[in-house]
Amino acid sequence: MSPLSIVAPLKRFLQIAALAIVVASGMAGTSLPCVAEELKTVKIFFPPLNFGWTAGYELIEVAEEQGYFKKYGLDAQLAVVPWDQYTVALDSGALDFAPFADYAYFINALDKGLKAKEIVSSTLPFNPDTAGDGLVVRADGPIKKPEDLRGKKIGTQWPSFSGVWFALDWLSKHGVAKEDVQIVPVPQAQLQQVLDQGGVDAVIAYAPINIDLVRKGYRQLFSVADIAGRFVTRGGTMASEKFIAEHPDLVRAYVSAIADAADWANAHPAEVIKLGLDKGRLDPQYLPDLYTKNGSKDYTVLRWARHGLNNEQDLAFWLQLVEHASIVPPGKYKPTDFYTNEFNPYAKDSASAN
């Protein structure tokens, strides 16, 4: 079967930077027979990150490797787009599907005018039993608890992204208001240097930087995996309302493939990690810490949304979080404004999802 491809460079759109496209090989599916009819090409967002440690695209990889995309008639192509441009790319039609859309981030984007829906829960959920990015401080410094951050500076690569809101939500639960801290932009590669030099008092570190820092002895005060205190779906794949209206068949095919991939992943979590290693997406030097706590190699703690279904209770949690952070006005939206399970073959199971 043909490999999962990454499309050729896209032209400039809406006067933003050109999309960098990288060709990937060796991702041939083997499990299901290819459909007889001609496959229909769809463009799927992929971030411009080091392929050796990128996490969050497990179900995309599983759907290709197990033949689910082809089962439903799709030729899946990955389009590499900068993080801060992928909603623009989706809105312009340069992308068809944008995975890794955190619900919190999506709510903000929709409030700012993006006309889209979350169509399937494809991102690995947050789970207190698993590892997660978060707030990191110097082990030998004075910051030992959330209250110690009052009046301090927190560095991050992306001050307007949902990782900041997660940290601020955690701080607010410990009596530290967002007005009590200052968010400072710091390039990801310079987080440790700026932290060591005292330019900031804490950093919001994403993998693999957070893994490297913790291994060096820095203290992680907060992990996003603990944000809800329970298993909570984090986000999924968004598609523009225009694309949904014009290509419902492609949306249904993509959602069906991800639903099958989610169920396979839940039955074979360790094999999901092995697949990432075999394909070169995961760098063994960051395992198992990219997924599990305390050096555990027990990947059975990993769990994806059942059937890839969006969960209304979880959307309510995220809506409350962004309302509390004053990202959107209270009462303006309801959870069902942000997603649809219409194209999921298991939609009838929505009420009992997860």
N, C-alpha and C positions, 0 to 999 in steps of 0.2 A: 504494500500500500504506500502511497506517496507520503513524504514527510510533511509534518506541520511546517509551513513556510512562514517567513516574515517578509512582508511586502516590500517592493522596491521603493526607493525614496519618493516621498510625496512632495508636491510642489508647495510653495509658500501659500498659506491660506490666512485670510484676515490679517495680513501683514505681521504674522508672528514668525518665529524662527522656523526654518525648514525642519521637517520631521526626519530624524535619523532612523534609518531602517537597516536592520542587521539580518543577515541570512543565517538561519539555524538549520542544522542538519541532524540526521540520526534520530528522528522522532516518529518513526513509522509505527502505525498501529498494527496489531496482529490478531486481535481477538474476534472481531466481527467481520462478516463479509461486506464488501463494498457494494453500495446500492448500484443498480444498473443504470439509472439515469445520470445525466451529467451533474456533477457537483456544483453547487452555487457558492461563490466566494463571499466570505464575510471578513471584515477587518476588525480585529480585536486588540484593544489597548494593551501595551506592555511597557513598563517603565524603563528608562535608561539607566538601569542599575547593574552592578556586577552580577553576571549570571551565576557566579559561584555561590551566592548567598541569598538570592532573591527568594522570599517566601511569600505565600499568598495566592499563588497561581496554580496550586496543586490540582484543582479540579479541571482547569484548562488542560493541563498536561495529561491527567487521567483520561479525560474525554477523548483526547487524540490517541493516546496509546492503546486504549481499550476499543477504539474504533467507533465511539459513540457519535462523534461529529459526522463521520461518513455514513453511519447507520441512518442518520436523519437528513442526509443529502447535502452536507456542508463541507466546503473546503476552507478550513480555518486558517487565517493568516494573521500573524502578530505584527502590529504596527507600533514601533517605538516612538513615544511622544513624551516630552518633558512633563513632569508632574503638574506644573503650574499652567499647563496648556491643554490638558486632556479634556476638560469640559468644553473648551472652545472648539477642539477638534471634533468632539461628539456633536456639538451644536451645528457645526459647519458641514457635517457629513463626511469628514475625513476619516472618522471612525464609525463603525456600526454598533459595536458593543464596548463598554468601558467597565471591566471588572475592577475589583478593589475600591469600589465607591463606598466608603464608610457611610452608614446611615446619617450620622451627625453631620458629616461634610455635605452629603447630598441634600439634607434639609436646608442648609445654608445656601447651597448653590441654587436650589429651586426657588428659595425666597428672593434670591438676587436676579431671577428671571430665566433660569434654565428650564426649558420645557422638556422634561424627561420623566421616566419612571424607573424604579428598581424592579427588574423583571424576574430575578432569581437570586437566592442567597448563595453566592458562590465563594465568599471569603471565609477563611477559617475563623470560627467564632472565638470570642473571649471566654476563657474558662479558668477559674482559680487554680485548677490542677496543672495548668500549662505555663510556659514562660511567656514573657511579654516585655515590650519596650517600656520606658518610663523615666522617672526623675532619678538622676544620679548625682551624688556629692562626693567630695573628698573624704576618705575614711578618717584622716587625721584632722579634719576641720571641725568647726563648731556646730555644723548642721547635723543634728541627730534625729530630729522629729519634725513633722510638718510645721508646727508652731514656730520653729526656729527660722523659717523662711520669711517671716513677716518683715517687710522692709528690705528684702533682698532682691537680687537680680537672677533671672533664670534665662539661660541661653538656649536657643534653638535655631535650626536651619530654616524652619517654616513657621513664623509667628502667627500666621492666619490659618493654619491647618488644625485639624481636629485633635491632634496629639496635645496641643496646648489646652484645648477645652477640657480634655480628660484630666490633665494635671490640675487645672484650676478647679474642676469639680471636686477632685479628691481633697485639695487644700481647703475648699469651702466647708467640707464636712468636718474639718478639724479647726474651724473658726478663723481661717485665713481667707479674707475676701480677695477678689481679683485686683482690687485697688491697692491691696497691701503688698503686691509684688510687681516687679517691672520685668516685662518680657523683652529680651534683647536678641536681635538677629545675630547669629554666629554660624559660619559655614560648618557643616557636619565634620569635615576633616580637621577643623581647628578647635573643636569642642574641648578636648583634653587640655590643649595648650592654654586656652583662655581661662578654663577652670583652674588650672594650676597656678596661673599668674594672678588670679584674683579678680579678673575682669568680670566674672559672674560667680555666683555662689552655688549654683546648681545648673544642670543641663538636662534637657529633654533629649535623650539619646535613643536613636533607632538602631536596629541591627545592621551591621555587626558591631558598630561602635560600642553599644551598651554591653555586648558580650565581652569585648576586649577590656573595657573599663572594669567590669566586675571581676574578671579574671586577674586583673592587676591589683585588686584589693579595694577598689572604689565601692562605695555603699549605694545600693539602689533602694531609695526610700519608697518608691511606688511603682507598681507594675500595672499596665493597662489591663492585664488579664484579670485583675481583681476588681475592676471598676464597678461591676454590678453585684459582686459577691455571689454570683451564680453563673451558670452557663448562659450566655446571651449572644444571639447572632449579631455580628458586627456590621455586616453590609453585604453587598453583592455586585451584580452587574447592572448598569444602567443603560438604557437605550432612549433615544430621543422620541418624543411623541410623534414627530413626523415620520421617523423610520418605522415605528410601531404601526402607524396607520397605513403606510404604503407597503410594508413587507411583513404582514402578520405571520405568513408561512415561515419566514426565516427566523422570526422571533420565537415561534413555537418550536422550531427545530433546535435552536440554540438552547432554549430552556430545557427541552426534553433531554438533550445530551448532557447538560450539567446536572440535571436531576438524577440521571443514571450514574454519572460520575460520583455524585455525593453519596449515593447508596453503596457503590463499590468501595469508595474510600472509607466509609464507616465500617465496612466489613473487613477491610484490609489496611488498617492505618500504617503498619510497619512497611508494607509494600509500597505505600505512597512515598515514604521517605526513601526507600531503596530506588524507586523510579527516578526521583529527583537526583540521586547520586549517580545512577547509571547514565542519565542524560547530561550530566555535568552542570545542572542548575544549582545543586547544593554542593558547597565546599565542605568536605568532612571536618576541616579544622573548626567549624562553627557548630558542629553537632556534638552532643544532642542539645546543647544550650539554646539553639534557635527555636526549639519546640518544647522542651521539657525543663523542669526545675531540678536543681541540685545534682546535675550530672547524670540523671536517670536516663537510661536507654529504653525505657518502657513507653513505647509510642501508642499503647492502647488508650492512653488518656486523651488522645486527639479525637475530636468529634466534629463533624460538619453538620449543617442543618439537614434534617431528614427530608429527603426528596428535593433539597434545595428550596424549600418553601420559605417565603417571607412570613414572619411571625408578628402579628399585630401587637401582642403584648410587648415584644422587644422594641418595636418601633415606638410604642408609647414611652418606653424607658428613655430612648434617645431623644425623643421630642421634648420630654421633660428636662433632660440635661441641657439641651441647647436653649430652651426657654430660660432656665435658671442662669445660664451664662449670658443672657441678653443678646443672643445671636438672632433669635426671631421673637416677635412679640407673643406673649402668652395668649392662648385662645385663638390665635389666627388660623392654626391648622389642626387637623386630626390625623392620627396615624395612617389611616387608609388613603390619605392624599399623596403618599409618597411611593406606593408600591402597587403592583398587581400580581396576583397568582393566576390570572386568567389563562395564561399560556402553558401552565404547568399541568402535565397529565395527572398529577396527584392533587389537584386543587381541592377536591372534595375532602381531602385530609387536612385542610388548612387549620381547622378549629383545634386539631390535636397536634399540630406541628411542634416537634421538639418536646 
